[in-house]
């Protein structure tokens, strides 16, 4: 069973990595949303420091493609926190 702490930790890794890769591509949140075919508010919610949300596999795959990285890269721990 996955604990809430583990989910929160994984979400924070994912959130930081989405932000990191978006900034590396010099994309705004609006541009990433358009490329990934999701709403800008959804991208803002993902990147926010708020409590983790359920993100569908479809959205994860769309973000992976839009950011030009593999899904596993979005969950790697090695990337530093992005401000």
Secondary structure, DSSP 8 states (H G I E B T S, - for coil): ---HHHHHHHHHHHHHHHHHHHHHTT--HHHHHHHHTS-HHHHHHHHSSSS-----HHHHHHHHHHHTS-GGGGG-S-S----
